[in-house]
């Protein structure tokens, strides 16, 4: 599931698509790794940890409502 985080603006510096700041993270060991310089979207894996993946794949998204 895509979290709404990406590092499109500055490689290696993930931020929310809303530009809001975030301080909490739950990266899996060794992540984010930007494998093949092509992973810019943060997702939650099957054990609840975050990983960076290629944004070109089709992903479900997490939506926040106020």
mmCIF file of the N, C-alpha and C atoms, coordinates in Angstrom:
data_MODEL
# 
_entry.id   MODEL 
# 
loop_
_atom_site.group_PDB 
_atom_site.id 
_atom_site.type_symbol 
_atom_site.label_atom_id 
_atom_site.label_alt_id 
_atom_site.label_comp_id 
_atom_site.label_asym_id 
_atom_site.label_entity_id 
_atom_site.label_seq_id 
_atom_site.pdbx_PDB_ins_code 
_atom_site.Cartn_x 
_atom_site.Cartn_y 
_atom_site.Cartn_z 
_atom_site.occupancy 
_atom_site.B_iso_or_equiv 
_atom_site.pdbx_formal_charge 
_atom_site.auth_seq_id 
_atom_site.auth_comp_id 
_atom_site.auth_asym_id 
_atom_site.auth_atom_id 
_atom_site.pdbx_PDB_model_num 
ATOM 1   N N  . UNK A 1 1  ? 0.839   -1.168 0.000   1.00 0.00 ? 1  UNK A N  1 
ATOM 2   C CA . UNK A 1 1  ? 0.000   0.000  0.000   1.00 0.00 ? 1  UNK A CA 1 
ATOM 3   C C  . UNK A 1 1  ? 0.890   1.239  0.000   1.00 0.00 ? 1  UNK A C  1 
ATOM 4   N N  . UNK A 1 2  ? 0.643   2.154  -0.941  1.00 0.00 ? 2  UNK A N  1 
ATOM 5   C CA . UNK A 1 2  ? 1.420   3.374  -1.026  1.00 0.00 ? 2  UNK A CA 1 
ATOM 6   C C  . UNK A 1 2  ? 0.996   4.318  0.087   1.00 0.00 ? 2  UNK A C  1 
ATOM 7   N N  . UNK A 1 3  ? 1.968   4.920  0.762   1.00 0.00 ? 3  UNK A N  1 
ATOM 8   C CA . UNK A 1 3  ? 1.716   5.792  1.905   1.00 0.00 ? 3  UNK A CA 1 
ATOM 9   C C  . UNK A 1 3  ? 1.495   7.259  1.547   1.00 0.00 ? 3  UNK A C  1 
ATOM 10  N N  . UNK A 1 4  ? 1.813   7.653  0.337   1.00 0.00 ? 4  UNK A N  1 
ATOM 11  C CA . UNK A 1 4  ? 1.742   9.067  -0.014  1.00 0.00 ? 4  UNK A CA 1 
ATOM 12  C C  . UNK A 1 4  ? 3.068   9.770  0.217   1.00 0.00 ? 4  UNK A C  1 
ATOM 13  N N  . UNK A 1 5  ? 4.130   8.988  0.360   1.00 0.00 ? 5  UNK A N  1 
ATOM 14  C CA . UNK A 1 5  ? 5.481   9.521  0.528   1.00 0.00 ? 5  UNK A CA 1 
ATOM 15  C C  . UNK A 1 5  ? 6.279   9.256  -0.735  1.00 0.00 ? 5  UNK A C  1 
ATOM 16  N N  . UNK A 1 6  ? 7.058   10.251 -1.146  1.00 0.00 ? 6  UNK A N  1 
ATOM 17  C CA . UNK A 1 6  ? 7.968   10.037 -2.274  1.00 0.00 ? 6  UNK A CA 1 
ATOM 18  C C  . UNK A 1 6  ? 9.198   10.910 -2.101  1.00 0.00 ? 6  UNK A C  1 
ATOM 19  N N  . UNK A 1 7  ? 10.225  10.594 -2.872  1.00 0.00 ? 7  UNK A N  1 
ATOM 20  C CA . UNK A 1 7  ? 11.438  11.426 -2.863  1.00 0.00 ? 7  UNK A CA 1 
ATOM 21  C C  . UNK A 1 7  ? 11.704  11.988 -4.254  1.00 0.00 ? 7  UNK A C  1 
ATOM 22  N N  . UNK A 1 8  ? 10.628  12.365 -4.953  1.00 0.00 ? 8  UNK A N  1 
ATOM 23  C CA . UNK A 1 8  ? 10.755  12.952 -6.286  1.00 0.00 ? 8  UNK A CA 1 
ATOM 24  C C  . UNK A 1 8  ? 11.485  14.286 -6.267  1.00 0.00 ? 8  UNK A C  1 
ATOM 25  N N  . UNK A 1 9  ? 11.241  15.104 -5.262  1.00 0.00 ? 9  UNK A N  1 
ATOM 26  C CA . UNK A 1 9  ? 11.827  16.443 -5.211  1.00 0.00 ? 9  UNK A CA 1 
ATOM 27  C C  . UNK A 1 9  ? 13.318  16.378 -4.922  1.00 0.00 ? 9  UNK A C  1 
ATOM 28  N N  . UNK A 1 10 ? 13.696  15.663 -3.859  1.00 0.00 ? 10 UNK A N  1 
ATOM 29  C CA . UNK A 1 10 ? 15.097  15.520 -3.480  1.00 0.00 ? 10 UNK A CA 1 
ATOM 30  C C  . UNK A 1 10 ? 15.372  14.048 -3.210  1.00 0.00 ? 10 UNK A C  1 
ATOM 31  N N  . UNK A 1 11 ? 16.165  13.411 -4.040  1.00 0.00 ? 11 UNK A N  1 
ATOM 32  C CA . UNK A 1 11 ? 16.476  11.994 -3.897  1.00 0.00 ? 11 UNK A CA 1 
ATOM 33  C C  . UNK A 1 11 ? 16.969  11.689 -2.486  1.00 0.00 ? 11 UNK A C  1 
ATOM 34  N N  . UNK A 1 12 ? 16.339  10.691 -1.854  1.00 0.00 ? 12 UNK A N  1 
ATOM 35  C CA . UNK A 1 12 ? 16.735  10.274 -0.519  1.00 0.00 ? 12 UNK A CA 1 
ATOM 36  C C  . UNK A 1 12 ? 16.052  11.041 0.598   1.00 0.00 ? 12 UNK A C  1 
ATOM 37  N N  . UNK A 1 13 ? 15.286  12.060 0.251   1.00 0.00 ? 13 UNK A N  1 
ATOM 38  C CA . UNK A 1 13 ? 14.572  12.857 1.244   1.00 0.00 ? 13 UNK A CA 1 
ATOM 39  C C  . UNK A 1 13 ? 13.070  12.717 1.005   1.00 0.00 ? 13 UNK A C  1 
ATOM 40  N N  . UNK A 1 14 ? 12.477  11.711 1.636   1.00 0.00 ? 14 UNK A N  1 
ATOM 41  C CA . UNK A 1 14 ? 11.057  11.444 1.428   1.00 0.00 ? 14 UNK A CA 1 
ATOM 42  C C  . UNK A 1 14 ? 10.199  12.512 2.086   1.00 0.00 ? 14 UNK A C  1 
ATOM 43  N N  . UNK A 1 15 ? 9.085   12.845 1.410   1.00 0.00 ? 15 UNK A N  1 
ATOM 44  C CA . UNK A 1 15 ? 8.133   13.789 1.973   1.00 0.00 ? 15 UNK A CA 1 
ATOM 45  C C  . UNK A 1 15 ? 6.728   13.418 1.528   1.00 0.00 ? 15 UNK A C  1 
ATOM 46  N N  . UNK A 1 16 ? 5.741   13.875 2.293   1.00 0.00 ? 16 UNK A N  1 
ATOM 47  C CA . UNK A 1 16 ? 4.341   13.638 1.948   1.00 0.00 ? 16 UNK A CA 1 
ATOM 48  C C  . UNK A 1 16 ? 3.999   14.382 0.666   1.00 0.00 ? 16 UNK A C  1 
ATOM 49  N N  . UNK A 1 17 ? 3.061   13.849 -0.101  1.00 0.00 ? 17 UNK A N  1 
ATOM 50  C CA . UNK A 1 17 ? 2.628   14.535 -1.319  1.00 0.00 ? 17 UNK A CA 1 
ATOM 51  C C  . UNK A 1 17 ? 1.977   15.871 -0.995  1.00 0.00 ? 17 UNK A C  1 
ATOM 52  N N  . UNK A 1 18 ? 1.517   16.047 0.249   1.00 0.00 ? 18 UNK A N  1 
ATOM 53  C CA . UNK A 1 18 ? 0.914   17.307 0.687   1.00 0.00 ? 18 UNK A CA 1 
ATOM 54  C C  . UNK A 1 18 ? 1.963   18.311 1.157   1.00 0.00 ? 18 UNK A C  1 
ATOM 55  N N  . UNK A 1 19 ? 3.223   17.919 1.158   1.00 0.00 ? 19 UNK A N  1 
ATOM 56  C CA . UNK A 1 19 ? 4.359   18.722 1.635   1.00 0.00 ? 19 UNK A CA 1 
ATOM 57  C C  . UNK A 1 19 ? 4.367   18.926 3.151   1.00 0.00 ? 19 UNK A C  1 
ATOM 58  N N  . UNK A 1 20 ? 3.474   18.249 3.863   1.00 0.00 ? 20 UNK A N  1 
ATOM 59  C CA . UNK A 1 20 ? 3.487   18.336 5.324   1.00 0.00 ? 20 UNK A CA 1 
ATOM 60  C C  . UNK A 1 20 ? 4.724   17.609 5.843   1.00 0.00 ? 20 UNK A C  1 
ATOM 61  N N  . UNK A 1 21 ? 5.301   18.108 6.948   1.00 0.00 ? 21 UNK A N  1 
ATOM 62  C CA . UNK A 1 21 ? 6.481   17.445 7.509   1.00 0.00 ? 21 UNK A CA 1 
ATOM 63  C C  . UNK A 1 21 ? 6.113   16.106 8.165   1.00 0.00 ? 21 UNK A C  1 
ATOM 64  N N  . UNK A 1 22 ? 7.049   15.182 8.205   1.00 0.00 ? 22 UNK A N  1 
ATOM 65  C CA . UNK A 1 22 ? 6.829   13.954 8.965   1.00 0.00 ? 22 UNK A CA 1 
ATOM 66  C C  . UNK A 1 22 ? 8.092   13.610 9.730   1.00 0.00 ? 22 UNK A C  1 
ATOM 67  N N  . UNK A 1 23 ? 7.918   13.062 10.918  1.00 0.00 ? 23 UNK A N  1 
ATOM 68  C CA . UNK A 1 23 ? 9.064   12.690 11.737  1.00 0.00 ? 23 UNK A CA 1 
ATOM 69  C C  . UNK A 1 23 ? 9.093   11.196 12.009  1.00 0.00 ? 23 UNK A C  1 
ATOM 70  N N  . UNK A 1 24 ? 7.921   10.556 12.055  1.00 0.00 ? 24 UNK A N  1 
ATOM 71  C CA . UNK A 1 24 ? 7.858   9.113  12.298  1.00 0.00 ? 24 UNK A CA 1 
ATOM 72  C C  . UNK A 1 24 ? 8.214   8.363  11.031  1.00 0.00 ? 24 UNK A C  1 
ATOM 73  N N  . UNK A 1 25 ? 8.948   7.273  11.166  1.00 0.00 ? 25 UNK A N  1 
ATOM 74  C CA . UNK A 1 25 ? 9.141   6.366  10.033  1.00 0.00 ? 25 UNK A CA 1 
ATOM 75  C C  . UNK A 1 25 ? 9.288   4.951  10.557  1.00 0.00 ? 25 UNK A C  1 
ATOM 76  N N  . UNK A 1 26 ? 9.047   4.006  9.693   1.00 0.00 ? 26 UNK A N  1 
ATOM 77  C CA . UNK A 1 26 ? 9.094   2.594  10.056  1.00 0.00 ? 26 UNK A CA 1 
ATOM 78  C C  . UNK A 1 26 ? 9.774   1.795  8.938   1.00 0.00 ? 26 UNK A C  1 
ATOM 79  N N  . UNK A 1 27 ? 10.922  2.306  8.472   1.00 0.00 ? 27 UNK A N  1 
ATOM 80  C CA . UNK A 1 27 ? 11.630  1.660  7.362   1.00 0.00 ? 27 UNK A CA 1 
ATOM 81  C C  . UNK A 1 27 ? 12.084  0.256  7.746   1.00 0.00 ? 27 UNK A C  1 
ATOM 82  N N  . UNK A 1 28 ? 11.941  -0.663 6.819   1.00 0.00 ? 28 UNK A N  1 
ATOM 83  C CA . UNK A 1 28 ? 12.472  -2.007 6.964   1.00 0.00 ? 28 UNK A CA 1 
ATOM 84  C C  . UNK A 1 28 ? 14.002  -1.913 6.948   1.00 0.00 ? 28 UNK A C  1 
ATOM 85  N N  . UNK A 1 29 ? 14.672  -2.879 7.518   1.00 0.00 ? 29 UNK A N  1 
ATOM 86  C CA . UNK A 1 29 ? 16.131  -2.903 7.535   1.00 0.00 ? 29 UNK A CA 1 
ATOM 87  C C  . UNK A 1 29 ? 16.678  -2.778 6.110   1.00 0.00 ? 29 UNK A C  1 
ATOM 88  N N  . UNK A 1 30 ? 17.619  -1.872 5.908   1.00 0.00 ? 30 UNK A N  1 
ATOM 89  C CA . UNK A 1 30 ? 18.227  -1.666 4.588   1.00 0.00 ? 30 UNK A CA 1 
ATOM 90  C C  . UNK A 1 30 ? 17.420  -0.782 3.656   1.00 0.00 ? 30 UNK A C  1 
ATOM 91  N N  . UNK A 1 31 ? 16.323  -0.227 4.126   1.00 0.00 ? 31 UNK A N  1 
ATOM 92  C CA . UNK A 1 31 ? 15.462  0.627  3.305   1.00 0.00 ? 31 UNK A CA 1 
ATOM 93  C C  . UNK A 1 31 ? 15.517  2.054  3.819   1.00 0.00 ? 31 UNK A C  1 
ATOM 94  N N  . UNK A 1 32 ? 15.280  3.031  3.020   1.00 0.00 ? 32 UNK A N  1 
ATOM 95  C CA . UNK A 1 32 ? 15.114  2.966  1.574   1.00 0.00 ? 32 UNK A CA 1 
ATOM 96  C C  . UNK A 1 32 ? 16.455  2.742  0.881   1.00 0.00 ? 32 UNK A C  1 
ATOM 97  N N  . UNK A 1 33 ? 16.435  1.956  -0.179  1.00 0.00 ? 33 UNK A N  1 
ATOM 98  C CA . UNK A 1 33 ? 17.695  1.637  -0.858  1.00 0.00 ? 33 UNK A CA 1 
ATOM 99  C C  . UNK A 1 33 ? 17.769  2.156  -2.293  1.00 0.00 ? 33 UNK A C  1 
ATOM 100 N N  . UNK A 1 34 ? 16.670  2.682  -2.824  1.00 0.00 ? 34 UNK A N  1 
ATOM 101 C CA . UNK A 1 34 ? 16.649  3.242  -4.177  1.00 0.00 ? 34 UNK A CA 1 
ATOM 102 C C  . UNK A 1 34 ? 17.283  2.303  -5.205  1.00 0.00 ? 34 UNK A C  1 
ATOM 103 N N  . UNK A 1 35 ? 16.900  1.033  -5.134  1.00 0.00 ? 35 UNK A N  1 
ATOM 104 C CA . UNK A 1 35 ? 17.448  0.011  -6.022  1.00 0.00 ? 35 UNK A CA 1 
ATOM 105 C C  . UNK A 1 35 ? 17.370  0.440  -7.487  1.00 0.00 ? 35 UNK A C  1 
ATOM 106 N N  . UNK A 1 36 ? 18.487  0.333  -8.176  1.00 0.00 ? 36 UNK A N  1 
ATOM 107 C CA . UNK A 1 36 ? 18.623  0.693  -9.598  1.00 0.00 ? 36 UNK A CA 1 
ATOM 108 C C  . UNK A 1 36 ? 18.228  2.147  -9.860  1.00 0.00 ? 36 UNK A C  1 
ATOM 109 N N  . UNK A 1 37 ? 18.360  3.019  -8.864  1.00 0.00 ? 37 UNK A N  1 
ATOM 110 C CA . UNK A 1 37 ? 17.996  4.434  -8.990  1.00 0.00 ? 37 UNK A CA 1 
ATOM 111 C C  . UNK A 1 37 ? 16.575  4.620  -9.514  1.00 0.00 ? 37 UNK A C  1 
ATOM 112 N N  . UNK A 1 38 ? 15.665  3.720  -9.122  1.00 0.00 ? 38 UNK A N  1 
ATOM 113 C CA . UNK A 1 38 ? 14.310  3.772  -9.677  1.00 0.00 ? 38 UNK A CA 1 
ATOM 114 C C  . UNK A 1 38 ? 13.214  3.603  -8.633  1.00 0.00 ? 38 UNK A C  1 
ATOM 115 N N  . UNK A 1 39 ? 13.531  3.768  -7.351  1.00 0.00 ? 39 UNK A N  1 
ATOM 116 C CA . UNK A 1 39 ? 12.514  3.567  -6.323  1.00 0.00 ? 39 UNK A CA 1 
ATOM 117 C C  . UNK A 1 39 ? 12.272  4.884  -5.582  1.00 0.00 ? 39 UNK A C  1 
ATOM 118 N N  . UNK A 1 40 ? 11.119  5.478  -5.833  1.00 0.00 ? 40 UNK A N  1 
ATOM 119 C CA . UNK A 1 40 ? 10.819  6.794  -5.283  1.00 0.00 ? 40 UNK A CA 1 
ATOM 120 C C  . UNK A 1 40 ? 9.531   6.854  -4.460  1.00 0.00 ? 40 UNK A C  1 
ATOM 121 N N  . UNK A 1 41 ? 8.822   5.744  -4.312  1.00 0.00 ? 41 UNK A N  1 
ATOM 122 C CA . UNK A 1 41 ? 7.569   5.736  -3.547  1.00 0.00 ? 41 UNK A CA 1 
ATOM 123 C C  . UNK A 1 41 ? 7.701   4.822  -2.336  1.00 0.00 ? 41 UNK A C  1 
ATOM 124 N N  . UNK A 1 42 ? 7.180   5.259  -1.201  1.00 0.00 ? 42 UNK A N  1 
ATOM 125 C CA . UNK A 1 42 ? 7.225   4.467  0.028   1.00 0.00 ? 42 UNK A CA 1 
ATOM 126 C C  . UNK A 1 42 ? 5.924   3.678  0.179   1.00 0.00 ? 42 UNK A C  1 
ATOM 127 N N  . UNK A 1 43 ? 6.063   2.388  0.471   1.00 0.00 ? 43 UNK A N  1 
ATOM 128 C CA . UNK A 1 43 ? 4.908   1.512  0.663   1.00 0.00 ? 43 UNK A CA 1 
ATOM 129 C C  . UNK A 1 43 ? 5.046   0.764  1.992   1.00 0.00 ? 43 UNK A C  1 
ATOM 130 N N  . UNK A 1 44 ? 3.917   0.226  2.454   1.00 0.00 ? 44 UNK A N  1 
ATOM 131 C CA . UNK A 1 44 ? 3.917   -0.654 3.628   1.00 0.00 ? 44 UNK A CA 1 
ATOM 132 C C  . UNK A 1 44 ? 3.956   -2.080 3.109   1.00 0.00 ? 44 UNK A C  1 
ATOM 133 N N  . UNK A 1 45 ? 4.921   -2.878 3.590   1.00 0.00 ? 45 UNK A N  1 
ATOM 134 C CA . UNK A 1 45 ? 4.993   -4.272 3.148   1.00 0.00 ? 45 UNK A CA 1 
ATOM 135 C C  . UNK A 1 45 ? 4.078   -5.157 3.992   1.00 0.00 ? 45 UNK A C  1 
ATOM 136 N N  . UNK A 1 46 ? 4.118   -6.450 3.786   1.00 0.00 ? 46 UNK A N  1 
ATOM 137 C CA . UNK A 1 46 ? 3.188   -7.382 4.437   1.00 0.00 ? 46 UNK A CA 1 
ATOM 138 C C  . UNK A 1 46 ? 3.379   -7.507 5.941   1.00 0.00 ? 46 UNK A C  1 
ATOM 139 N N  . UNK A 1 47 ? 4.494   -7.048 6.488   1.00 0.00 ? 47 UNK A N  1 
ATOM 140 C CA . UNK A 1 47 ? 4.714   -7.103 7.938   1.00 0.00 ? 47 UNK A CA 1 
ATOM 141 C C  . UNK A 1 47 ? 4.645   -5.713 8.578   1.00 0.00 ? 47 UNK A C  1 
ATOM 142 N N  . UNK A 1 48 ? 4.175   -4.718 7.826   1.00 0.00 ? 48 UNK A N  1 
ATOM 143 C CA . UNK A 1 48 ? 3.977   -3.389 8.369   1.00 0.00 ? 48 UNK A CA 1 
ATOM 144 C C  . UNK A 1 48 ? 5.175   -2.471 8.316   1.00 0.00 ? 48 UNK A C  1 
ATOM 145 N N  . UNK A 1 49 ? 6.252   -2.899 7.689   1.00 0.00 ? 49 UNK A N  1 
ATOM 146 C CA . UNK A 1 49 ? 7.446   -2.063 7.550   1.00 0.00 ? 49 UNK A CA 1 
ATOM 147 C C  . UNK A 1 49 ? 7.391   -1.306 6.233   1.00 0.00 ? 49 UNK A C  1 
ATOM 148 N N  . UNK A 1 50 ? 8.119   -0.198 6.157   1.00 0.00 ? 50 UNK A N  1 
ATOM 149 C CA . UNK A 1 50 ? 8.156   0.617  4.950   1.00 0.00 ? 50 UNK A CA 1 
ATOM 150 C C  . UNK A 1 50 ? 9.292   0.190  4.038   1.00 0.00 ? 50 UNK A C  1 
ATOM 151 N N  . UNK A 1 51 ? 9.050   0.275  2.727   1.00 0.00 ? 51 UNK A N  1 
ATOM 152 C CA . UNK A 1 51 ? 10.061  0.018  1.708   1.00 0.00 ? 51 UNK A CA 1 
ATOM 153 C C  . UNK A 1 51 ? 9.876   1.026  0.588   1.00 0.00 ? 51 UNK A C  1 
ATOM 154 N N  . UNK A 1 52 ? 10.941  1.324  -0.132  1.00 0.00 ? 52 UNK A N  1 
ATOM 155 C CA . UNK A 1 52 ? 10.790  2.150  -1.320  1.00 0.00 ? 52 UNK A CA 1 
ATOM 156 C C  . UNK A 1 52 ? 10.674  1.237  -2.529  1.00 0.00 ? 52 UNK A C  1 
ATOM 157 N N  . UNK A 1 53 ? 9.791   1.613  -3.451  1.00 0.00 ? 53 UNK A N  1 
ATOM 158 C CA . UNK A 1 53 ? 9.525   0.814  -4.649  1.00 0.00 ? 53 UNK A CA 1 
ATOM 159 C C  . UNK A 1 53 ? 9.448   1.732  -5.862  1.00 0.00 ? 53 UNK A C  1 
ATOM 160 N N  . UNK A 1 54 ? 9.439   1.123  -7.027  1.00 0.00 ? 54 UNK A N  1 
ATOM 161 C CA . UNK A 1 54 ? 9.264   1.852  -8.273  1.00 0.00 ? 54 UNK A CA 1 
ATOM 162 C C  . UNK A 1 54 ? 7.833   2.382  -8.332  1.00 0.00 ? 54 UNK A C  1 
ATOM 163 N N  . UNK A 1 55 ? 7.656   3.641  -8.593  1.00 0.00 ? 55 UNK A N  1 
ATOM 164 C CA . UNK A 1 55 ? 6.329   4.261  -8.620  1.00 0.00 ? 55 UNK A CA 1 
ATOM 165 C C  . UNK A 1 55 ? 5.511   3.889  -9.854  1.00 0.00 ? 55 UNK A C  1 
ATOM 166 N N  . UNK A 1 56 ? 6.132   3.253  -10.825 1.00 0.00 ? 56 UNK A N  1 
ATOM 167 C CA . UNK A 1 56 ? 5.425   2.896  -12.048 1.00 0.00 ? 56 UNK A CA 1 
ATOM 168 C C  . UNK A 1 56 ? 4.497   1.700  -11.886 1.00 0.00 ? 56 UNK A C  1 
ATOM 169 N N  . UNK A 1 57 ? 4.596   0.987  -10.760 1.00 0.00 ? 57 UNK A N  1 
ATOM 170 C CA . UNK A 1 57 ? 3.715   -0.151 -10.567 1.00 0.00 ? 57 UNK A CA 1 
ATOM 171 C C  . UNK A 1 57 ? 2.384   0.329  -10.006 1.00 0.00 ? 57 UNK A C  1 
ATOM 172 N N  . UNK A 1 58 ? 1.339   -0.450 -10.222 1.00 0.00 ? 58 UNK A N  1 
ATOM 173 C CA . UNK A 1 58 ? 0.011   -0.099 -9.728  1.00 0.00 ? 58 UNK A CA 1 
ATOM 174 C C  . UNK A 1 58 ? -0.088  -0.474 -8.251  1.00 0.00 ? 58 UNK A C  1 
ATOM 175 N N  . UNK A 1 59 ? -0.388  0.512  -7.411  1.00 0.00 ? 59 UNK A N  1 
ATOM 176 C CA . UNK A 1 59 ? -0.445  0.289  -5.966  1.00 0.00 ? 59 UNK A CA 1 
ATOM 177 C C  . UNK A 1 59 ? -1.750  0.803  -5.376  1.00 0.00 ? 59 UNK A C  1 
ATOM 178 N N  . UNK A 1 60 ? -2.311  0.086  -4.395  1.00 0.00 ? 60 UNK A N  1 
ATOM 179 C CA . UNK A 1 60 ? -3.405  0.687  -3.637  1.00 0.00 ? 60 UNK A CA 1 
ATOM 180 C C  . UNK A 1 60 ? -2.825  1.826  -2.808  1.00 0.00 ? 60 UNK A C  1 
ATOM 181 N N  . UNK A 1 61 ? -3.647  2.766  -2.406  1.00 0.00 ? 61 UNK A N  1 
ATOM 182 C CA . UNK A 1 61 ? -3.152  3.929  -1.656  1.00 0.00 ? 61 UNK A CA 1 
ATOM 183 C C  . UNK A 1 61 ? -3.897  4.092  -0.344  1.00 0.00 ? 61 UNK A C  1 
ATOM 184 N N  . UNK A 1 62 ? -3.224  4.645  0.633   1.00 0.00 ? 62 UNK A N  1 
ATOM 185 C CA . UNK A 1 62 ? -3.806  4.991  1.918   1.00 0.00 ? 62 UNK A CA 1 
ATOM 186 C C  . UNK A 1 62 ? -4.284  6.433  1.831   1.00 0.00 ? 62 UNK A C  1 
ATOM 187 N N  . UNK A 1 63 ? -5.543  6.690  2.204   1.00 0.00 ? 63 UNK A N  1 
ATOM 188 C CA . UNK A 1 63 ? -6.121  8.028  2.081   1.00 0.00 ? 63 UNK A CA 1 
ATOM 189 C C  . UNK A 1 63 ? -6.447  8.568  3.463   1.00 0.00 ? 63 UNK A C  1 
ATOM 190 N N  . UNK A 1 64 ? -6.072  9.836  3.697   1.00 0.00 ? 64 UNK A N  1 
ATOM 191 C CA . UNK A 1 64 ? -6.340  10.497 4.981   1.00 0.00 ? 64 UNK A CA 1 
ATOM 192 C C  . UNK A 1 64 ? -7.531  11.440 4.813   1.00 0.00 ? 64 UNK A C  1 
ATOM 193 N N  . UNK A 1 65 ? -8.468  11.353 5.745   1.00 0.00 ? 65 UNK A N  1 
ATOM 194 C CA . UNK A 1 65 ? -9.600  12.283 5.772   1.00 0.00 ? 65 UNK A CA 1 
ATOM 195 C C  . UNK A 1 65 ? -9.511  13.127 7.025   1.00 0.00 ? 65 UNK A C  1 
ATOM 196 N N  . UNK A 1 66 ? -9.864  14.398 6.906   1.00 0.00 ? 66 UNK A N  1 
ATOM 197 C CA . UNK A 1 66 ? -9.869  15.261 8.091   1.00 0.00 ? 66 UNK A CA 1 
ATOM 198 C C  . UNK A 1 66 ? -11.223 15.190 8.761   1.00 0.00 ? 66 UNK A C  1 
# 
